[in-house]
Amino acid sequence: MGISLLVNILSGINLSVLVFLINLPFVVIAYTQISKKFALKTPIAISLLAAMLAIRGGLFVA
């Protein structure tokens, strides 16, 4: 999420969108290098993180 946060600060693009988009290439790499099962579960986790960021409106800061 670090790269997404930096791009968000510099560009103002929604953090939840950036988290999803920046992680997509890693899903493709996981599909080819690790396993199909892992690569199919990863977008679910990324989508849930992006949804929580969208609902919360940003970082989970106390």
PASEBA-1860 file (N, C-alpha, C; in nm, 3 decimals):
! residues 62
1> MGISLLVN> 0.082/-0.119/0.000/0.000/0.000/0.000/0.087/0.125/0.000 ~ 0.215/0.112/0.021/0.304/0.227/0.026/0.310/0.304/-0.105 ~ 0.326/0.233/-0.215/0.332/0.300/-0.345/0.199/0.367/-0.375 ~ 0.091/0.300/-0.342/-0.043/0.357/-0.365/-0.061/0.486/-0.286 ~ -0.014/0.486/-0.164/-0.027/0.604/-0.079/0.056/0.720/-0.133 ~ 0.177/0.691/-0.178/0.261/0.796/-0.236/0.198/0.855/-0.362 ~ 0.146/0.769/-0.449/0.082/0.816/-0.572/-0.043/0.897/-0.536 ~ -0.117/0.853/-0.435/-0.235/0.926/-0.389/-0.199/1.067/-0.343
9> ILSGINLS> -0.094/1.077/-0.266/-0.053/1.208/-0.214/-0.008/1.299/-0.328 ~ 0.065/1.243/-0.424/0.116/1.324/-0.535/0.011/1.359/-0.639 ~ -0.085/1.269/-0.660/-0.180/1.290/-0.770/-0.322/1.323/-0.725 ~ -0.358/1.280/-0.605/-0.494/1.303/-0.558/-0.593/1.199/-0.605 ~ -0.545/1.095/-0.675/-0.633/0.987/-0.719/-0.677/0.907/-0.596 ~ -0.799/0.861/-0.600/-0.857/0.786/-0.489/-0.767/0.670/-0.447 ~ -0.740/0.659/-0.317/-0.650/0.557/-0.264/-0.701/0.415/-0.290 ~ -0.830/0.394/-0.276/-0.885/0.260/-0.296/-0.868/0.215/-0.442
17> VLVFLINL> -0.883/0.308/-0.535/-0.863/0.275/-0.677/-0.717/0.243/-0.703 ~ -0.628/0.321/-0.646/-0.485/0.299/-0.666/-0.441/0.165/-0.609 ~ -0.490/0.129/-0.491/-0.453/0.002/-0.430/-0.490/-0.112/-0.525 ~ -0.608/-0.105/-0.581/-0.653/-0.210/-0.673/-0.568/-0.213/-0.800 ~ -0.548/-0.098/-0.862/-0.477/-0.092/-0.990/-0.329/-0.128/-0.978 ~ -0.264/-0.079/-0.874/-0.121/-0.103/-0.860/-0.093/-0.249/-0.826 ~ -0.187/-0.318/-0.765/-0.166/-0.458/-0.730/-0.201/-0.556/-0.842 ~ -0.270/-0.512/-0.946/-0.307/-0.603/-1.055/-0.188/-0.671/-1.123
25> PFVVIAYT> -0.078/-0.600/-1.152/0.035/-0.671/-1.213/0.091/-0.782/-1.124 ~ 0.082/-0.765/-0.994/0.132/-0.867/-0.903/0.044/-0.991/-0.903 ~ -0.083/-0.973/-0.932/-0.173/-1.089/-0.946/-0.133/-1.170/-1.069 ~ -0.100/-1.103/-1.176/-0.056/-1.173/-1.298/0.074/-1.248/-1.271 ~ 0.167/-1.185/-1.202/0.293/-1.251/-1.167/0.266/-1.371/-1.077 ~ 0.178/-1.356/-0.981/0.144/-1.467/-0.891/0.083/-1.583/-0.969 ~ 0.004/-1.552/-1.067/-0.059/-1.658/-1.148/0.045/-1.741/-1.220 ~ 0.147/-1.674/-1.270/0.249/-1.747/-1.346/0.358/-1.807/-1.258
33> QISKKFAL> 0.387/-1.746/-1.144/0.500/-1.789/-1.063/0.464/-1.872/-0.940 ~ 0.349/-1.848/-0.879/0.316/-1.916/-0.754/0.214/-2.026/-0.781 ~ 0.088/-1.988/-0.795/-0.015/-2.088/-0.828/-0.142/-2.017/-0.871 ~ -0.224/-2.090/-0.943/-0.351/-2.035/-0.989/-0.443/-2.008/-0.871 ~ -0.444/-2.099/-0.774/-0.531/-2.083/-0.657/-0.497/-1.955/-0.581 ~ -0.367/-1.931/-0.560/-0.324/-1.810/-0.492/-0.365/-1.687/-0.571 ~ -0.344/-1.693/-0.702/-0.376/-1.579/-0.788/-0.526/-1.551/-0.794 ~ -0.608/-1.652/-0.774/-0.753/-1.631/-0.774/-0.803/-1.575/-0.640
41> KTPIAISL> -0.734/-1.605/-0.532/-0.772/-1.553/-0.401/-0.723/-1.410/-0.379 ~ -0.612/-1.376/-0.439/-0.551/-1.245/-0.417/-0.640/-1.128/-0.459 ~ -0.705/-1.131/-0.577/-0.792/-1.018/-0.612/-0.908/-0.999/-0.514 ~ -0.951/-1.107/-0.452/-1.057/-1.095/-0.351/-1.007/-1.014/-0.233 ~ -0.887/-1.047/-0.185/-0.829/-0.974/-0.072/-0.802/-0.828/-0.109 ~ -0.751/-0.805/-0.229/-0.724/-0.669/-0.273/-0.854/-0.589/-0.284 ~ -0.957/-0.653/-0.337/-1.088/-0.586/-0.350/-1.146/-0.552/-0.214 ~ -1.133/-0.642/-0.118/-1.184/-0.614/0.017/-1.107/-0.499/0.082
49> LAAMLAIR> -0.975/-0.496/0.065/-0.897/-0.385/0.117/-0.940/-0.254/0.052 ~ -0.955/-0.254/-0.079/-0.998/-0.133/-0.150/-1.137/-0.088/-0.105 ~ -1.227/-0.184/-0.084/-1.362/-0.150/-0.038/-1.358/-0.088/0.101 ~ -1.278/-0.145/0.190/-1.268/-0.089/0.325/-1.207/0.051/0.322 ~ -1.110/0.073/0.235/-1.052/0.207/0.223/-1.156/0.304/0.169 ~ -1.239/0.259/0.075/-1.342/0.346/0.017/-1.449/0.378/0.122 ~ -1.487/0.277/0.200/-1.590/0.298/0.303/-1.538/0.389/0.413 ~ -1.416/0.362/0.455/-1.355/0.438/0.565/-1.312/0.578/0.521
57> GGLFVA> -1.285/0.592/0.391/-1.246/0.723/0.340/-1.096/0.747/0.347 ~ -1.016/0.645/0.360/-0.871/0.664/0.365/-0.806/0.562/0.456 ~ -0.701/0.603/0.517/-0.625/0.513/0.605/-0.696/0.493/0.737 ~ -0.671/0.378/0.797/-0.728/0.346/0.927/-0.640/0.404/1.036 ~ -0.656/0.532/1.061/-0.575/0.602/1.162/-0.663/0.628/1.283 ~ -0.612/0.595/1.397/-0.690/0.613/1.522/-0.704/0.758/1.558
END
